[in-house]
């Protein structure tokens, strides 16, 4: 059975593959003025269902909660002042992207095109940096600082959370 950190890092790989794909779709839209609205809507669904619900919520409800409970002010600053702020910013980009797509469907002008590109690329840049910070700083900090007993409990909680999502 994979542990929570390995699961989260594997999920980052999937999210970053999606981010690369979204980046390419933005380039095509910018350079060739071609867009598949359905592909962008499918992307929003992937973000909401996988990146946010499966991944970010697992971090928030399992790992980050435990870090704040067991590791004090340093973890609280890192989580509340960094990771949770970035999760909320990602959600804002997605919400604004959805509005921009709707506006572009109603009026395919340059301003609405720019809003699609700005929010999609804002999400892409944010998630690349965010995943790197978690993989290189947050997760190693948690592994070093949390006891093996707490980490084993988090592994079980992550597995349970994933089971719940599958139902």
C-alpha positions as CSV (number, residue, x, y, z in Angstrom):
1,X,0.0,0.0,0.0
2,X,1.3,3.4,-0.9
3,X,1.7,6.0,1.7
4,X,0.1,9.4,1.7
5,X,3.2,11.3,0.5
6,X,3.7,8.9,-2.4
7,X,0.0,9.1,-3.4
8,X,0.1,12.9,-3.3
9,X,3.3,13.0,-5.4
10,X,1.8,10.6,-7.9
11,X,-1.2,12.8,-8.2
12,X,1.0,15.8,-8.8
13,X,2.4,14.0,-11.9
14,X,-1.1,13.5,-13.3
15,X,-2.0,17.1,-12.5
16,X,1.2,18.4,-14.2
17,X,0.5,16.3,-17.3
18,X,-2.9,18.0,-17.5
19,X,-1.3,21.4,-17.0
20,X,1.0,20.8,-19.9
21,X,-2.0,19.9,-22.1
22,X,-3.9,23.0,-21.0
23,X,-0.8,25.1,-21.8
24,X,-0.7,23.6,-25.3
25,X,-4.5,24.3,-25.8
26,X,-3.8,27.9,-24.8
27,X,-1.0,28.2,-27.4
28,X,-3.2,26.9,-30.1
29,X,-6.0,29.3,-29.1
30,X,-3.6,32.2,-29.1
31,X,-1.7,31.4,-32.3
32,X,-4.3,29.7,-34.5
33,X,-7.5,31.2,-32.9
34,X,-8.8,27.6,-32.5
35,X,-10.5,26.5,-29.3
36,X,-12.6,23.5,-28.3
37,X,-14.9,24.9,-25.7
38,X,-15.7,21.3,-24.7
39,X,-12.1,20.5,-24.1
40,X,-11.8,23.5,-21.8
41,X,-15.0,22.5,-20.0
42,X,-13.6,18.9,-19.6
43,X,-10.5,20.4,-18.2
44,X,-12.4,22.4,-15.6
45,X,-14.2,19.1,-14.7
46,X,-10.8,17.4,-14.3
47,X,-9.5,20.2,-12.1
48,X,-12.6,20.2,-9.9
49,X,-12.9,16.4,-9.6
50,X,-9.3,15.3,-9.5
51,X,-7.0,18.2,-8.7
52,X,-9.2,19.8,-6.2
53,X,-11.6,17.2,-4.8
54,X,-9.4,14.2,-4.8
55,X,-6.0,15.9,-4.4
56,X,-6.3,19.3,-2.7
57,X,-9.1,18.1,-0.4
58,X,-7.0,15.1,0.7
59,X,-4.1,17.4,1.5
60,X,-6.4,19.7,3.4
61,X,-8.4,17.1,5.3
62,X,-5.6,14.7,6.0
63,X,-2.0,15.9,5.7
64,X,-2.3,19.6,6.4
65,X,-4.7,19.0,9.3
66,X,-2.2,16.7,10.9
67,X,0.7,19.0,10.3
68,X,-1.2,21.9,12.0
69,X,-2.2,19.7,14.9
70,X,1.2,18.2,15.5
71,X,3.9,20.6,14.2
72,X,2.9,24.0,15.7
73,X,3.4,27.5,14.3
74,X,5.8,26.7,11.6
75,X,3.4,24.2,10.0
76,X,0.5,26.5,10.5
77,X,2.3,29.4,8.7
78,X,3.3,27.1,5.9
79,X,-0.2,25.6,5.5
80,X,-2.4,28.5,6.2
81,X,-0.2,31.2,4.8
82,X,1.0,29.3,1.8
83,X,-0.6,26.1,0.6
84,X,-4.3,26.9,1.5
85,X,-3.9,30.4,0.0
86,X,-2.7,28.8,-3.2
87,X,-5.5,26.2,-3.2
88,X,-8.0,29.1,-3.0
89,X,-6.2,31.0,-5.8
90,X,-6.4,27.9,-8.0
91,X,-10.1,27.7,-7.3
92,X,-10.5,31.4,-8.2
93,X,-8.6,30.9,-11.6
94,X,-10.9,28.0,-12.4
95,X,-14.1,29.9,-11.5
96,X,-12.9,32.9,-13.6
97,X,-12.0,30.6,-16.4
98,X,-15.4,29.1,-16.4
99,X,-17.0,32.6,-16.6
100,X,-14.6,33.6,-19.4
101,X,-15.5,30.5,-21.4
102,X,-19.2,31.3,-21.0
103,X,-18.6,35.0,-22.0
104,X,-16.6,33.9,-25.0
105,X,-19.4,31.6,-26.2
106,X,-21.8,34.5,-26.0
107,X,-19.4,37.0,-27.5
108,X,-16.1,35.6,-29.0
109,X,-14.2,38.9,-28.8
110,X,-10.6,39.6,-27.9
111,X,-11.3,40.6,-24.3
112,X,-13.1,37.3,-23.6
113,X,-10.3,35.4,-25.3
114,X,-7.8,37.2,-23.2
115,X,-9.7,36.3,-20.0
116,X,-9.7,32.6,-21.0
117,X,-5.9,32.6,-21.7
118,X,-5.1,34.7,-18.6
119,X,-7.0,32.4,-16.2
120,X,-6.0,29.2,-17.8
121,X,-2.3,30.2,-17.8
122,X,-2.5,31.6,-14.3
123,X,-3.7,28.2,-13.2
124,X,-0.9,26.5,-15.1
125,X,1.8,28.6,-13.6
126,X,0.4,28.4,-10.1
127,X,0.1,24.7,-10.2
128,X,3.6,24.1,-11.5
129,X,5.1,26.2,-8.7
130,X,2.6,24.8,-6.1
131,X,3.4,21.2,-6.8
132,X,7.1,21.9,-6.8
133,X,6.9,23.6,-3.3
134,X,4.9,20.7,-1.9
135,X,7.1,18.0,-3.4
136,X,10.4,19.8,-2.4
137,X,9.4,21.5,0.9
138,X,6.0,20.6,2.4
139,X,6.1,16.9,2.0
140,X,9.7,16.4,3.1
141,X,9.0,18.6,6.2
142,X,6.0,16.5,7.1
143,X,7.9,13.3,6.6
144,X,10.8,14.5,8.8
145,X,8.8,16.1,11.5
146,X,5.7,13.9,12.0
147,X,6.2,10.7,14.0
148,X,6.0,7.4,12.2
149,X,2.8,6.6,14.1
150,X,1.2,9.8,12.8
151,X,2.4,9.1,9.3
152,X,0.9,5.5,9.4
153,X,-2.4,7.0,10.6
154,X,-2.3,9.5,7.7
155,X,-1.6,6.6,5.3
156,X,-4.7,4.9,6.5
157,X,-6.8,8.1,6.4
158,X,-5.7,8.8,2.8
159,X,-6.6,5.3,1.7
160,X,-10.0,5.7,3.4
161,X,-10.5,9.1,1.8
162,X,-9.8,7.6,-1.7
163,X,-12.2,4.7,-1.0
164,X,-14.9,7.3,-0.2
165,X,-14.3,9.1,-3.4
166,X,-14.7,6.0,-5.4
167,X,-18.2,5.3,-4.0
